[in-house]
Amino acid sequence: MDLEQAREIFLQVLSSIPGIVSIHEINLSSEQIDEENKKDISEILQVEKLQKGWRFGCSLVILYGLSAKSIVNQIYKQLKFILSKNKEKLYGINIFIKGVHYE
């Protein structure tokens, strides 16, 4: 599996989970958010292939009232399942909750 396939898998997993409002790059200030909106979503996701396996990362805005822990657990379980089907390993996942969206 190459880097582009791993990004696509990560994006599919994130978009399949209810409660995720938006995806952001890790470590952005408020001025950089406007520039980020112009970027392609695949450029925002952090995906790395290491010797021990794949590492994924991003920042999320979630809906108010949903458990961040359950959302991260769903992401972890889906990534681990998909990677194991492709005979790959999940080494790490860094998910930061950037904010909460009140609807």
C-alpha positions, -999 to +999 in steps of 0.1 A: +000+000+000+014+034-009+009+068+008-020+079-015-040+048-008-035+052+030-047+088+027-078+077+008-085+050+035-081+075+063-105+100+045-131+073+039-129+063+076-133+099+088-162+106+064-180+074+075-182+083+111-213+104+122-206+134+144-175+147+126-183+182+114-150+192+098-114+180+095-085+204+101-047+202+099-029+198+132-013+229+148-031+257+130-036+292+143-068+311+135-052+330+106-041+298+090-077+283+090-087+306+060-058+294+040-065+258+050-100+260+035-084+264+000-064+232+004-074+198-008-086+176+020-060+150+013-032+176+020-046+182+055-044+146+067-012+135+082-002+100+070+032+084+075+046+050+068+071+039+095+090+007+100+065-004+127+034+005+106+012+034+096+006+066+116-024+088+110-033+123+124-057+152+120-078+177+141-115+174+142-145+195+150-173+173+164-210+178+172-220+189+207-232+161+229-211+134+213-183+116+231-149+123+217-137+090+231-163+070+212-155+089+179-117+082+183-124+046+192-145+042+160-117+057+139-092+034+155-112+002+151-121+010+115-085+018+105-071-013+123-097-035+105-090-021+071-052-021+075-053-057+088-072-068+057-044-053+036-018-070+058-006-037+072-002-025+108-015+005+126+013+020+146-003+052+159-032+076+156-032+113+167-066+128+167-070+162+183-105+176+190-102+212+178-137+223+188-173+215+192-201+226+168-234+236+183-263+228+160 
